[in-house]
């Protein structure tokens, strides 16, 4: 019996070895990306050009797993090294090509009829499959997004301004309390609490009062960012995405003992499901829950199979994740640089002093949108933060890039980080310099076309109007109402982007962006 088991095991191991040898040979010599890319070089000669890149990347995706999961979100910097060695197009995985060329961005992330699909391997990193943002097919994504567009329109955002201002007033109150108590503030947590309260009221009509927590609910921030760090593992092992539904079935007390931060996230997801169930039940009786993303989907022209509880849950969870950390990170980095660079801060305050608050004590959004230096500061903050990841797209037709013809159905990616740190467009790209936007306008240079913090094309961020509103209102009022002293915060350790978990992360040893409120005006 033992001999038979050993024999079966040896056959199994031999089969695995032979399979991997065959797979390696296929990927190196017979895969569509291993074959020659052909294009007429002249009228008389057919030139053969192969897709460059290291053989290890062509053989296995484990190299990417090591860079992102083991090293901690470092893959896009490794890809930069590959581009430095191999040129503007590189085979970074058995099935994937990466391009570093800012002029090609709009061709890959195009609008109109050139629909691009998401790569199914990367889609789970955006959220659950029921959400529009993680929908793979172009046509299906457009259908789902059409139901959400009115909800995220500029007009609807403007109608929600009073709610946003209420959350801002709460933030100002908490900052004054921190000043009175001489408390060190994790400003990144404070902004995360603000954006969480804003987006939850906007999308669900519920205020979770993150701003009321003494530490601005740092446990929630840790839970949210912790889920992003799981992304590289999910890409390599897609079945890990099933963990979240399983966790929802486990008693909350047990999860709390294992990981208190995750228990908060699971509790919130259960509350979200209960709210969706309530909304659906009320709709079945003819009642409505106006002003929520759930009601917007239920009122849309989508077919019934696109209005399920799972669909609503998927959209709800993505809105919170996408609408909180990215904006909060931008505000945190902006506040740090402005408090460090007093000359820039003074220019911004001087510009804001030229407009008067309205009767509610807040600047009018329409006036803030017209201020050149405020816009320059925000754009520079967005350039240094936001979504940095490479975002693979799949075309159903061959894509021509320079002398290469990329086969159809090939995942092709570009990293937003590369565009925002292209020294030919943004000299000294690591430096915070709002003046570059002013100078570009004066010189007739359209620098805005290289700001891709919200993506581009048919899959650009649907929440950009909400994000812009938060950025205008928050930054303008924080810098005119408060003065901060930076406390034990390092640019290299805590501020600059060092890791890519879809959005920007600082170094692993970061202590957060910490400040003391020095004065309130």
Beta strands, then each sheet from edge to edge (+ up, - down):
strand 1: 37-40
strand 2: 46-49
strand 3: 89-93
strand 4: 96-99
strand 5: 117-118
strand 6: 184-186
strand 7: 393-394
strand 8: 399-401
strand 9: 404-406
strand 10: 411-413
strand 11: 482-486
strand 12: 499-500
strand 13: 504-505
strand 14: 514-520
sheet 1: 1+ 2-
sheet 2: 3+ 4- 10- 7+ 5-
sheet 3: 6+ 14- 11+
sheet 4: 8+ 9-
sheet 5: 12+ 13-
end
